[in-house]
């Protein structure tokens, strides 16, 4: 797209998916509008909501972790989301 209804490409034409540009993204296999990524955020694209769903021990600072946690859904159980285990402090 080189142009929009507003004459130029502005913030109106893009929407954040709640993850970093170089991070891992896991699309919910049961709802393609839900994305997981970054430190661990859950983005509902249909509603425009972004929520921090990082596990509590990581949020409390008991573990160190990369800026972007690798995330993947289980190929066996589509309700199971896995992240790489953070390192204890």
C-alpha positions in Angstrom: 0.0 0.0 0.0 1.5 3.3 -1.0 -1.5 5.4 -0.2 -4.7 5.3 2.0 -8.0 7.1 2.2 -6.3 9.8 4.2 -3.8 10.7 1.4 -0.8 9.1 3.2 0.0 6.1 5.4 -0.6 7.1 9.0 -1.1 5.3 12.3 -4.7 4.7 11.2 -3.5 2.0 8.7 -1.5 -0.2 11.1 -2.3 -2.1 14.3 0.0 -3.6 16.8 -0.1 -7.3 17.3 1.3 -7.0 20.9 4.7 -8.5 20.1 8.1 -7.1 19.2 9.1 -7.0 15.5 11.7 -9.6 15.9 9.9 -11.9 18.4 8.2 -15.2 18.4 4.5 -15.4 17.7 2.1 -18.3 18.3 -1.3 -18.1 16.7 -4.0 -19.8 18.8 -5.0 -22.9 16.8 -8.6 -22.6 18.1 -9.0 -18.9 17.3 -6.8 -17.2 14.7 -7.6 -13.8 16.1 -5.6 -14.6 19.2 -1.8 -14.2 19.1 0.8 -14.9 21.8 4.3 -13.5 21.9 6.9 -11.1 23.3 7.6 -11.5 27.0 4.2 -13.2 27.0 1.3 -11.1 25.8 -2.1 -12.3 24.5 -3.5 -10.2 21.7 -7.1 -10.4 20.5 -7.0 -8.8 17.1 -10.8 -8.8 16.7 -11.2 -6.7 19.9 -7.8 -4.8 19.8 -7.0 -6.0 23.3 -3.4 -6.7 24.5 -2.9 -8.4 27.9 0.2 -9.4 29.8 -0.1 -13.2 30.5 3.4 -13.7 31.7 3.5 -16.4 34.4 3.5 -14.9 37.9 7.0 -16.2 39.0 8.5 -14.5 35.9 6.7 -11.2 36.7 7.8 -11.2 40.3 11.5 -11.3 39.1 12.3 -14.8 40.4 13.5 -15.7 36.9 15.5 -14.1 34.2 14.3 -14.3 30.6 15.0 -13.1 27.1 13.0 -10.1 25.9 11.1 -12.4 23.7 10.1 -15.8 25.0 9.9 -18.6 22.4 6.3 -19.8 22.4 4.5 -22.7 20.7 1.2 -24.5 20.9 1.3 -28.3 21.6 0.7 -30.3 18.4 -1.3 -32.8 20.5 -3.3 -30.4 22.8 -4.3 -27.2 21.0 -5.1 -25.6 24.5 -1.5 -26.1 25.7 0.8 -23.2 25.1 4.5 -23.8 25.9 7.2 -21.2 26.6 10.9 -21.8 27.0 11.7 -22.2 30.7 13.2 -19.0 32.1 16.5 -19.1 34.1 16.2 -18.8 38.0 17.8 -15.7 39.4 
